[in-house]
């Protein structure tokens, strides 16, 4: 029970210091996000990438600052629990009329759990459930800059309305031909109206913050026509002549899901009321969990909080058990899942068989690299947790035995603080979206007769098309990674997955390297017959040496796969492909990687 009195000056000071810490965090986060507009206008692509990496570290730095202050000024860790209960209630009072209450609650949890022992991680001391509603929060800037702007065009002035909509963002770089771009967008809107008929309430609602990522800037909104709503996004890019151009018009949930994919870098967008942006975006993508939208906006800690709440809710309403994940077991990660839950859980093993030569810290470093890097739609984002408690009775015995054998340092079985039931504590775990492993995806097609391209049956032809899609997408994924300065390392099919949109995504990070750190070489010609006939590698190989022509024996053993691969991606076996990309990246070139198909561009190139 909470104490009846809340008259502790110490509790009040701790609550205020905690709020000061959060307000400082969000002020810095928002300032850095707002600067993205200037970096876009000046085409400072390296600065944009650097800012995206550095902003990810802001949260942990502010939590550490705040925790240190509370210990230094108030000896917070030594205070009795009735003081901490008062701190929480007083903090809730500070959230009244706050514009980021959900983020402030999560910040409170982060600081508190850094100070208190795990046995106190319960509702009395942290926000297990939100205490303050985020519905209908009004921005203090609402008169000058509301969360979204509404426009009411007619068919006759659609172009003028689009023109005004773009000009309202006040981009300080001229467009090459904004009248033309506005006409293209207006025509595409008109084409999507049923029978070209506008209802009485026809309007365009457009979020007032621009969305920046890498070399792109996006205007995001929705069309409302009667009972119909349709999300849209307009990518704005720098043309080769330095002026701006609206590159495409994206419409509908599928396009928006690809734009906000978990396999892409986080957006930078200046938001005073982030929950209002999330609510708006959720109306465009109702299938996308709120936690993933917060992640896409760069608010990863809030995404983690919501994911964990969703996970606990799912556990309460399901009864299946955690199991060893299907598929080929990895040498570095132990992977398990819950069949009814669309994610996998990955634990770093304590030891790795030869030829793996790595360490836990190196592997964690690779995952951090991916978190901070531009994932270009080809590397799955991960949620990282420490000391996660699972009900022991939900674990298959085989899974527990597997963890005890390969990762004993990561496992603790203890009684729960709340009800005494046994808990499995995993000390460190990565969680990512479950996908169909590409090797399984292809094997299903082989089993359906897809390897026989001459088989005219509909089932066999469909299976062959599945093989073709998978192999072409696999090569596209590698080329997108190369453009982002990433060498996957282990390129086997099992390390890639297929998303629900049919995109191939890489998810095994323990061997990735920067392209610019690799040395791409041709296999030297043998100097004599003995070397030519040798079954062993007879030439010297450095730790960062890569021989692209040697990929084929490992990847292209199946004739059907080889045929498709050589037709579309034979250049991946050519050392010149890799060397030329490395050289361009070294010279400072930042590649364009589009989060939409090239045929959607107004002027495809």
N, C-alpha and C positions, 0 to 999 in steps of 0.2 A: 504493500500500500504506500502511496505517496504521503509525505508529511503534510499536516494540515496548515502549517505556517511556512511562509516563504520570506523570512525576514533576515536572511544571512547576507550581510554586505559582501562577504567573500564569494558566495554563489553568484551574486549579481555582477561582481567584477569579472569573474571567470566567463560568464555568459556574454558580457559585453566584449571581452577580449577575443572570444571565439568569433563573434559576429564581425569584429574589426578585421580579423584574419580572413574571413570569407570575403568581405567587401573588398579588401585589397586584392585578393585573388581574382575576383570577377572583373574588377576595374582593369587590371593588367591584361587579362584574357581578352576583354572587349577592345581595349586599345590596340592590341596586336592584331586582332581580327579586322579592325577598322583600317589599319595601315595597308591591308591587302589591296585596297582600291588604288592607292598611290603606286604600289609595286606593279599592279596590272597596267596602269596608265603609262608607266615608264618602262614597261617590258623588262622589269627586273626579275627574270625567271629564277635565277639562282637565289636571289634574296627571298623570293616567294617559297621556294623549296626549303631554304634554311629556316624561315619563320615557321613553316608547318612542322618541321622537326622539333624546333625549340619550344613551341607552344605546348606540345604534348607533355613536357617536363614541368610546366608551370604548376600544375595541381600538387604534385608531390612536394615540390619546393615550398609552396605556401603552407601545406599541412605540417611539414617539418618546422618551418618558422614558427607557426602558431603553437605547436606542441612544446617547442623549446621555451617560448615565452611563458606559457602556462606553468611549466615546471620551474622556470627561473623566478617568476614573480609571485606565484601562488602555491608552489609545491603541490601541484594538482594531483599527482599520483599518490600523495599521502593523505588526501582528504577523505573523510568517511563517506559512506554511500548516501547518507541523507543529504549531504551537501551536493553530491552529483545529481540526485533526484531533483533538488531545487534548481540546479543549473539548467537541467533540461526544460523544466517548466518555465523558467524565466526566459530561456532562449526562444521558446515557442511564442512568448509574448512579443519578442523582438521581431518575429516574422510577420506580424500583422502589418498589412500594407507593403510588405516587401515585394519586390518584383521578380525575385528568383528564389522563392521559398524552398522549392524542391531541391535546388542545388545547395542551398544553405543547410538543409537537413542532412544531406549526404556529407557535406564538409564537417558538420558536427560529428557524424558517425566516424569519419576518418580520423579526426583528431582524438576523439574519445577512445576508440579502440587502439590507438597508438599508446595511450597512457594507461588504460585499465587492463586488467587481466582478462583473458578470454572467457572466464566463467561469468563475467558480468555483461557479456554481449546478449542482453535480453531487452525486452520492451521498456523496462523501467529506466534504462540508462542510454539507449540509442533509439533511433527512429526505425523500428522494424517495419512499421507502416507509416505512411505520410500523415502528419498532424495538421497540415494546412492545405486547403484546396488551392489548386492553380487555375480553376475555372474563372474566366471573365476578369482576369487581372488587367488593369488599364495601365498603359505606359505613361510615365510622367511626361514623355515627349509627344503624347498622342495628338496634340493640336498641330505640331510641326511635322511629326513623322509617326503616324499610327503603324500598327503592325502590318496592315496591308492597305493599299489604295484601291478604290473601286472606280471603274470607268464605265460609261453607259453609251456605247456607240450605236449608230444605226448602220444599215448596210451601205448607206451613201457616204458616211464619214468614217468608215472602219480604218482606212489608211491613216487619216488624220489623228484618230484616237491612238493607234499603235505608235505613231510618230511622237505624240505627246507623252505616252507612257514611257518610251525610251528616254526622251529628253528629261523627264522628271528625275532620272538617276544622276544627272549632271556629270557624266563622264567627261574628263578634261582632255580627251583625245578626239579629233574629228573623225567622223565616219567617212568612208569612201563615197558612199551614196546612200544616205539614210532614207531618202524618199523611195528609192528602189527597194531597199530592205523592208521598209514598212509596207510597201505594196505586196511584196512576197508573203509576208506574215499575214496581212489582211486577207489575201486570196486563200491562204491555207486555212484560216479560220472559217471563212465563208464556205469552203468545201466541206467542212465538218458539221455544218448546221443542217439538220434534217430538212430537206425541201427548201433550203435557204430561208427558213422562216424564223424570225426573232419573236420570242415570247415577251410579254410585258415587262418582265424583270431581267431581260438580257443584260449581262454585265461581265466585265473582266475584273477579277480580283487579283491583285499582284502584290506579293510580299515586298515590303519597302526596303529590305536589305538585299544587296546583290550577293550572289554566291560565288566565291572565288576558289579556284583549285588549279594549281599548276599554271598553264598558259591560258586558261579559259575563265570567262565570267558568265554567269547564268542569271537571267531574269526568270523567276519562277512564279507561277500563278495558276488560275483556273478560269475556265469559261463556265458561266452559269446561264442556262437557257431553260426557263420553266423548271421542270423537275430534274433536268439533266445537268450533271457537272462533269467537266473534263479537265484534268490537270494538263498543264503545258509548261515547257521550258524553252527559252530562247538562248542558245549559246552565242556569246559575243567574243570574237577573236580578233587578233591583230592580223591584218592582211600582210602580204609580202611587202607592200609599199609602206607599212607602218601605220596605216589608217585602219579604223575599226570596220568590222562587217558582222552582220547577223548571219551566222553560218548555216543555221537550220531552224526548224520549228518542230519540237518534239511534243507528242500528244499521247495521253492515256497512261494507265497504270504501268504497263509493261515498260514503256520508255522511261518513266520516272523511277521504276525499280532499278533499272540498269544504271541510271544516272546516280542514284543514291546507294549503289551496291555496297555490300560489306567487303567487297574485294577492291575498293577504291580508297584513296586518301581522303582525309576529312576536309570538309569545306571550311573556309573562313567566311563568316558572315557576322555583321555587327547587329546584335540583338539585345534590346533592353529586357524583353519578356520572352525568354526562350521557350517557355511552355506554350505560348501562343503560336510560335513558329511550328512547334511539334504538332499542335492540334491542327493547324492549317495543312501541314504536310501529310498528316495521317488521313485527312479527308481526300488527298490525292492518291494515297497508297494504303488503303484499308488493310491489305494483307501484310504490311510491314510492321513488325513489333515496334512499340514506342522506344524500346531500348536501342534498337538499331538506328532509329532516327536521331536520337540524342548522340549516338556515336558518330553518325555522319556529320553532325554539326560541330564536332570537336569536343563534345562534353562526354568524354569516354567514362569518367567516373560515375556520372549519373546513369549512363547506359549500363554499367556494371551493377549498380544498385537495382535498377528496374529488372534487369535480367535475373538477378538472384531472387527477387520477390516473385517473378513469374515462375522460376524454377521451384521454389518452395510451394507455391500454389499448385503446380503440376504434381509434385510429390504427394500432396494431400489428397489429390483427386485421381490417383492412379495406383496400380498395384503390381505392375511388372517389375522386373529386377534388373539391376545393372549387370552387364555381361561383358566379356571380352569382345571387342568390336569385330565384326566379320571382315575378312580380307587377309592379305599377307601381313604377317607381323613384322614390325620394324625392328632394327637393331638398336635404335636409340630411344624411341618413345614407346611407352606402353599405352595402348589406346583402349578405352572402354566406352560404352554407351548405354542408354536406356532406350529400348526399342520405341517406346511411345513418345520420345522427346527428340526433336530434330537437331540435336547437337552431339558432338563427341567430346570426350574428356581425355586429355593427353598428359601423361606423367613422364618426366625424364627418368630413365633407368639409372641405377647406381653404377653399372659397369657395362661395357660395350665390347663385343667380340671383335677380333681382327677382321677386316683391315681398318675398322673405325679407330681413329686417333683423335679423340676430342675430350671435352670435360663438361661438367654441368654448367660452369660459368660461360664457356664458349657457346654452348647451345642457347642459353638464355640471352646471350649477346646477339645471336642470329635472329631470335624472335623479336628482340628490341629493334634491331635494324629494320625488320619488316614493318613493325608498328610505326616507325618514324619515316619510312620511305614512301614514295609514290607507288602504290600497289597496282596502278593502271588496270584495274579490273581483273588481274590475273593472280593475285595472292590473297588468300583468305585472311581477314582480320581475326585476331584472337583476343579473348578475354582472359586475363591472368589473375588468379586468385591464390591467396595463402590461407592455410589452416581452415579448409572448408570441411564442414561436418555433414556426413551423410548417415541416414539410418542404417545400422548394420544389417538389419533383417531384409534390406532391399538388395543385398549383394549376393550374386551367385557364388557358391563356395569356390568354384574354379577361378573366378576373378580375384577373390581375396588371396588365394594361393599364389596366383600370378604376381600380384603386387608384393606379397611377402618374399617371393623368390627374387624378383628383379629390381624392386625399388623399396626395400625394407626401411631405408632412412626416411621415406616419404609417408610412412604409414604409422598411425597410432590408433588404437582401439580403446575407447574410454566410455565412461558413463556420462550421459547427457546431464547438463546442469539443470535443465528444466524438469525432466520427468524420470531421470535415472535410467532410461533405456540406453542400450549400447549405441555408440556412435563410431563411425569410421572417420577419422580425421586425415585428410590428405594435405600434406604440408605445402605443396606447390603444384598447381594444375593449370593447364591451358585449356580453354574451351572454344571450340569453333563450330561453325555450321556444318552439319552432316551433308556430304555429297556422295554421289555414286562414284566409287573409284573408277578411273578410266579403264584400267585393265579388265574390271568386271563388266563395264559398259560394252567394251569391245567383245569380250568373251560371250556375252549374251547374244550379240549379233552373229558371231561365228556359229554358235550352237543353233541359231535359227536358219543357217544356210547362207549367210551373207558373204562368206568367203568365195562362194561360187557365183561370180558375176554373170555367168551365162545362164543360170537358172532363172527362168522367166516367171516363176510363180510370184504372186504379189507379196507373200511373206518373205521370200528370199530377196526380192528387190528392195523391200523396206529395210531388211536387215543389212543389205549392202549399203544402202543410203546412210544407215546408222554408223557403219564403219567409216564411210567417207566423211560424214560430219565430224566424227570423233577425231580422226586423224588430221583433217584440215584444221580443226579448232586447236588441236594440240600444237601444231606448228605455229598457228597464229599466236597462241599463248606465249610460246618461247620467244617469238619475234617481238611481242609487246614487252616482255621482260627485258630483252636485250635493249630495246629503245629506252627503258627506264634504268639502264646500267646495272642490270641484275643477271648473273649467270646462275642457273638453278643448281648446278653441281650434279646431283643425282637426277637424271632426266628420265628414269624408267617410268613406264605408264602408271604404275601403282602409286606414284607420288603426285598424281594429278587427279582432280575430281571433276564431275560434270554437275553443273547447277541445274535448277529447275528451268532456267531459260536456255539450257543447252550450251552454256559457256563452259570452257575448260579452264580450271583454276588450279594453280600450284599450291600445295599445302605441306610440303616436307622441307623444313628450312635449315636443317643442321649442316648442310654442305654448301649453302649459297655463298657467293662471293660477288663483289663488284666486278663488272666487266673490265673496268680499268685496272683492276689488280691482277687480272689473269694474263698469262702469256700463251697466246694461241699459236700453235706450231703445226707444221706438216710432219708426218712421220718420215724420218730420214730414209733415203734409199739404202738398201743393204750393201755393204762394201764387199761381201764375198758370199759364196754359196752357203757357208755355215750359218751366217746371220740370216740369210733368206729362208733357210729351212728350220730355223730355231722356233720352238714353241713358246719360248720366253721372250720378254721384252729385252732387246739387246742394246738399246740406246738409253742414254741418260734422261731421266724425267725429274724436273724440279717440282717442288710442292704446289706451285700455281700454274704448272704447264697443263694445257688442254689441247687434245688432238681431235678436232672435229670429225675427221674421216673415220675415226674408230667408233663413232656412235652407231653406225649401221648394224654391226653384228649383234648389238644388244637390243636394238629397237625394231629392226626390220626383218625378223626371221619369218614372219608370215607373208606369203606372196601378195595377198590382197592388201595388206597394210603397206607393204613396200611399194606397190604400184601407185597407190594414192599419194603416199608421202613423196615419192620421186617426182610425181606430176606437179605437186604444189609447193614442196618445201625442200627440194634437192639442195638448195643453196645453204641449208643448215649443216650440210656435210662438207662445205667448202671453207677452208680456213680464211679465205679472203673476205667472206661475209662478216665473220667475227672481227677480223683485224680492222676492216673499214669502219665498222660501228664503234669499235674501241677508239679509233683515231678521232672520229667526229666528236665523241663524248669528251675525250681528253682536250680537244680544242675548245670546249665550252658549249657545244651545240646541245640544245634541249629539244628532244623530239616531241612532235605532236602525237598524242594517243587519244583518240576520240571515244567518249563513252556512248557512242551511237554509231549505227552502221553508216558507211560512207555514202550509200545511196540516199540517205536522208538529207544530205547536204544540198543546199540550193545550187551550188556549183561544184559537183564532185570532181576531185582531182586524184 
